[in-house]
Amino acid sequence: MATCETCGNDYDKAFQVTMNGKAHTFDSFECAIHALAPTCNHCGIRIVGHGLEKAGTFFCCEHCAEGEGVKGLRDRI
């Protein structure tokens, strides 16, 4: 069995995600999202979908980007 790096659960169905060359072990997608997904710079929500990025800053949507004064990003282009 393998131990989840987020919650510490020792689980027989744990899986690994490799990100930036480093392997991470989790027992659920929820734990993987909590550990690896970027957060919106405006509202703080975890970005599970594509999100938006400007100069290394992440946003969950156009509304949040504009809330931080970032113009020109669109949810759908």
C-alpha positions as CSV (number, residue, x, y, z in Angstrom):
1,M,0.0,0.0,0.0
2,A,1.0,3.6,-0.4
3,T,0.5,6.6,1.8
4,C,-1.3,9.8,0.5
5,E,0.9,12.8,0.9
6,T,-2.1,15.1,1.6
7,C,-4.1,13.2,4.2
8,G,-1.7,10.4,5.3
9,N,-4.2,7.6,4.5
10,D,-2.4,4.3,3.7
11,Y,-4.5,3.0,0.8
12,D,-4.3,0.0,-1.5
13,K,-5.7,2.0,-4.5
14,A,-3.3,5.0,-4.2
15,F,-2.0,6.5,-7.4
16,Q,0.8,8.8,-8.5
17,V,0.7,12.0,-10.3
18,T,4.0,13.4,-11.8
19,M,4.2,17.2,-12.0
20,N,7.3,19.1,-12.9
21,G,9.3,15.9,-12.8
22,K,8.3,15.0,-9.2
23,A,6.0,12.1,-8.3
24,H,3.2,12.7,-5.8
25,T,1.1,9.9,-4.2
26,F,-2.6,10.4,-3.4
27,D,-5.5,8.2,-2.3
28,S,-8.1,10.4,-4.1
29,F,-8.5,13.0,-6.8
30,E,-9.7,15.3,-4.0
31,C,-6.4,15.1,-2.2
32,A,-4.5,15.6,-5.5
33,I,-6.5,18.7,-6.3
34,H,-5.9,20.1,-2.9
35,A,-2.2,19.6,-3.2
36,L,-1.5,20.4,-6.8
37,A,-4.2,22.6,-8.4
38,P,-3.4,26.3,-8.5
39,T,-5.7,28.7,-6.7
40,C,-7.5,31.8,-8.1
41,N,-5.6,34.9,-7.2
42,H,-9.0,36.7,-6.7
43,C,-11.4,34.3,-4.9
44,G,-9.0,31.6,-3.7
45,I,-10.9,28.7,-5.2
46,R,-8.9,25.7,-6.5
47,I,-8.8,25.8,-10.3
48,V,-9.7,22.3,-11.6
49,G,-10.4,23.3,-15.2
50,H,-8.4,25.3,-17.6
51,G,-8.7,28.6,-15.8
52,L,-6.9,31.7,-17.0
53,E,-3.3,32.9,-16.6
54,K,-1.6,36.2,-17.0
55,A,2.1,36.7,-16.2
56,G,2.1,33.7,-13.9
57,T,-1.0,34.7,-12.0
58,F,-4.0,32.3,-12.2
59,F,-7.7,33.1,-12.2
60,C,-10.7,30.7,-12.3
61,C,-12.6,33.0,-14.7
62,E,-12.7,36.3,-16.5
63,H,-14.8,37.9,-13.7
64,C,-12.1,37.2,-11.1
65,A,-9.3,38.4,-13.5
66,E,-11.1,41.7,-14.0
67,G,-11.7,42.0,-10.2
68,E,-7.9,42.1,-9.9
69,G,-7.6,44.7,-12.7
70,V,-6.4,42.3,-15.4
71,K,-8.0,43.1,-18.7
72,G,-8.1,41.2,-22.0
73,L,-8.5,37.7,-20.7
74,R,-11.6,35.7,-21.9
75,D,-13.1,32.5,-20.7
76,R,-13.9,31.5,-24.3
77,I,-11.9,32.6,-27.2
